[in-house]
Amino acid sequence: MSIIAAYNEAWDNGDVDALASLIHDECVFNPHVGGMTMSKSDILGFVGGNNTPTSEHNRILFENDEVGVAHSVVHFANDSDSEAVLSFMRFKDGQIISMETGATPLSEDYQLIGN
């Protein structure tokens, strides 16, 4: 199973132990909001808490032994708009060593330009 597929499955199942084995101890996560940098323990805290975001339409756009690119629609427990999220990951020793995301908010009044 690919690293991204295993990560998505562990996230969807709330399996903190599986995620811990997939995320490198030195992992740095730069999410698309707030200009913050998060660590492995921060990522695991999302899954271990009551406000875990959920995702659907998970797609792996590219993955090899060094990097991966994924896309999904993410729904947040804090009632913010769902987002289409693009993730870029770097791998080291078969684990995620870094991850960055970019997102587009989705709402009922969202319209793609040109349609």
TORKOL-740367 format. One record per atom (N, C-alpha, C): x, y, z. Coordinates in pm, whole numbers, padded with zeros to 5 digits, always signed. Each point is the difference from the previous one (the first is absolute). Example, Ala and Ser with C-alpha at 12.3 -4.5 7.8 and 13.67 -1.06 7.14 Angstrom:
2
+01319-00569+00780
-00089+00119+00000
+00090+00120+00000
-00035+00105-00072
+00082+00119+00006
-00077+00109+00073
This chain:
115
+00085-00119+00000
-00085+00119+00000
+00089+00124+00000
-00040+00101-00073
+00077+00124-00006
-00004+00071+00136
+00095+00087+00023
+00006+00077+00125
-00125+00087+00012
-00038+00066-00109
-00117+00089+00005
-00127-00080+00026
-00017-00113-00067
-00119-00083+00021
-00006-00048+00144
+00113-00041+00055
+00004-00045+00139
-00032+00115+00095
+00052+00119-00029
-00028+00118+00082
-00150+00032-00003
-00059+00001-00119
-00143+00029-00012
-00085-00103+00075
+00036-00126-00012
-00075-00105+00069
+00011+00015+00152
+00121+00026+00049
+00019+00018+00144
-00076+00122+00050
+00004+00109-00077
-00071+00123+00038
-00150-00028+00007
-00054-00062-00106
-00143-00029-00006
-00047-00090+00114
+00088-00090+00044
-00034-00093+00108
+00035+00053+00139
+00059+00120+00005
+00040+00056+00129
+00106-00083+00069
+00085-00067-00080
+00101-00092+00053
+00130+00077+00028
+00011+00050+00121
+00116+00081+00039
+00129-00080-00009
-00004-00127+00039
+00122-00083-00004
+00049-00020-00144
-00092-00024-00091
+00038-00016-00142
+00058+00131-00054
-00063+00112+00034
+00052+00129-00044
+00139+00025+00057
+00018-00033+00126
+00130+00022+00065
+00110-00078-00073
-00034-00116-00054
+00101-00079-00072
+00026+00056-00140
-00092+00079-00053
+00015+00057-00134
+00064+00138-00001
-00002+00066+00113
+00051+00138+00009
+00136-00003+00069
+00099+00054-00067
+00137+00005+00053
+00003+00086+00126
+00085-00037+00094
+00012+00076+00126
+00039+00145-00023
+00070+00027-00109
+00045+00137-00032
-00091+00070-00099
-00120-00053-00018
-00093+00055-00099
-00035+00146+00031
-00007+00079-00107
-00043+00138+00008
-00121+00015-00092
-00110+00050+00054
-00124+00021-00077
-00027+00148-00005
-00005+00055-00122
-00033+00140-00022
-00138+00007-00065
-00105+00015+00083
-00134+00007-00057
-00022+00134-00069
-00107+00006-00076
-00030+00115-00084
-00063+00116+00077
-00018-00013+00128
-00062+00107+00079
+00091+00044+00114
-00007+00127+00032
+00062+00052+00120
+00150+00013+00002
+00070-00038-00105
+00144+00013-00002
+00070-00080+00110
-00062-00108+00042
+00059-00078+00109
+00076-00121-00054
+00083-00054+00085
+00072-00123-00027
-00036-00099+00109
-00033-00122-00040
-00042-00100+00095
+00096-00119-00002
-00003-00075+00109
+00088-00116+00016
-00082-00129-00008
+00069-00111+00012
-00065-00130+00001
-00106-00006+00111
+00035+00046+00118
-00096-00007+00112
-00123+00086-00026
+00017+00113-00070
-00115+00084-00035
-00093-00073-00096
+00058-00068-00100
-00081-00075-00096
-00076-00111+00070
+00070-00074+00085
-00065-00109+00073
-00108+00052+00093
+00017+00122+00051
-00101+00061+00086
-00132+00025-00071
+00006+00028-00130
-00123+00018-00077
-00083-00128-00001
+00067-00111-00020
-00070-00128-00010
-00044-00050+00137
+00077+00032+00102
-00034-00047+00134
-00105+00084+00069
-00037+00113-00058
-00096+00090+00063
-00141-00020-00052
-00089+00089+00045
-00141-00008-00038
-00035+00080-00125
+00095+00077-00052
-00027+00088-00114
+00076-00044-00125
+00011-00129-00020
+00075-00052-00114
-00067+00037-00132
+00073+00068-00089
-00056+00025-00133
-00022-00132-00074
-00100-00004-00085
-00025-00118-00083
+00025+00036-00145
+00025-00102-00082
+00025+00028-00140
-00076-00098-00088
-00018+00040-00124
-00062-00087-00100
+00065+00029-00135
-00028-00086-00094
+00057+00012-00134
+00153+00008+00004
+00060-00081+00087
+00147-00003+00010
+00060-00055-00129
+00094+00075-00055
+00068-00043-00122
+00150+00017+00016
+00074-00097-00045
+00145+00010-00005
+00035+00044-00142
+00054+00120-00013
+00032+00054-00132
+00137-00047-00048
+00092-00018+00096
+00134-00048-00032
+00063-00050+00128
+00076-00109-00012
+00074-00050+00116
+00115-00086-00049
+00119+00025+00057
+00113-00090-00019
+00069-00015+00137
+00122-00047+00005
+00066-00022+00130
+00042+00129+00069
-00001+00112-00073
+00050+00126+00055
-00110+00102+00031
-00104+00006-00084
-00104+00101+00016
-00138-00055-00036
-00102+00071+00044
-00136-00035-00036
-00086+00125-00008
-00100-00004-00087
-00095+00109-00016
-00139-00061+00008
-00085+00057+00085
-00135-00054+00019
-00102+00114-00001
-00125-00037-00030
-00109+00097+00000
-00121-00063+00067
-00073+00080+00077
-00123-00048+00064
-00089+00118+00036
-00124-00031+00032
-00092+00100+00054
-00005-00025+00150
+00031+00104+00076
+00010-00012+00147
-00113+00077+00066
-00061-00064+00099
-00107+00060+00079
+00050+00016+00143
-00019+00119+00055
+00052+00033+00132
-00109-00003+00105
+00037-00040+00120
-00096-00011+00110
-00036+00136+00059
+00073+00105-00035
-00025+00132+00058
-00098+00083-00083
-00074-00064-00090
-00102+00065-00083
+00055+00098-00103
+00130-00003-00027
+00051+00084-00108
-00034-00068-00132
+00009+00075-00109
-00030-00056-00132
+00090-00119-00029
-00054-00098-00067
+00081-00111-00048
+00100+00055-00101
+00109-00072-00019
+00104+00047-00089
+00048-00112-00092
+00034+00037-00121
+00072-00090-00089
+00148+00019+00032
+00064-00107+00048
+00136+00011+00053
+00099-00077-00087
+00107+00068-00038
+00111-00062-00072
+00115-00013+00098
+00054-00121+00013
+00110-00026+00094
+00125-00044-00075
+00112+00056+00040
+00130-00042-00052
+00080-00058+00116
+00049-00122-00017
+00073-00069+00108
+00137-00044-00050
+00095+00007+00091
+00133-00057-00023
+00013-00121+00093
+00067-00103-00050
+00016-00123+00076
+00146-00023+00036
+00020-00062+00115
+00134-00040+00044
-00017-00132+00074
+00077-00100-00038
-00005-00131+00064
-00142-00058+00003
-00077+00024-00107
-00135-00054-00010
-00103+00070+00086
+00034+00119+00050
-00091+00079+00083
-00012+00142-00054
-00103+00069+00043
-00020+00139-00040
+00090+00088+00086
+00093+00071-00063
+00093+00088+00071
-00043+00146-00009
-00077+00034-00104
-00055+00136-00009
-00128-00003-00082
-00087+00095+00033
-00128+00011-00072
-00039+00147-00005
-00047+00042-00116
-00054+00134-00018
-00134-00012-00070
-00092+00089+00034
-00130-00003-00065
-00035+00136-00058
-00082-00004-00101
-00063+00118-00058
-00147-00035-00014
-00089+00099+00012
-00142-00033-00001
-00084+00107-00064
-00114-00045-00050
-00103+00089-00053
-00126-00022+00081
-00052+00106+00066
-00125-00017+00076
-00116-00033-00093
-00085-00091+00044
-00118-00039-00076
-00124+00040+00079
-00092+00062-00065
-00126+00037+00065
-00109+00000-00107
-00124+00011+00044
-00111-00003-00095
+00006+00114-00100
+00057+00114+00038
+00008+00113-00092
+00132+00005-00077
+00083-00102+00016
+00127-00007-00073
-00028-00030-00146
+00063+00076-00089
-00015-00024-00143
+00137+00002-00065
+00023-00099-00084
+00124-00005-00075
-00004+00109-00106
+00103+00080-00006
+00006+00108-00098
+00000-00059-00140
-00080+00054-00088
-00008-00047-00137
-00122-00088-00027
-00072-00037+00106
-00122-00081-00020
-00124+00086+00005
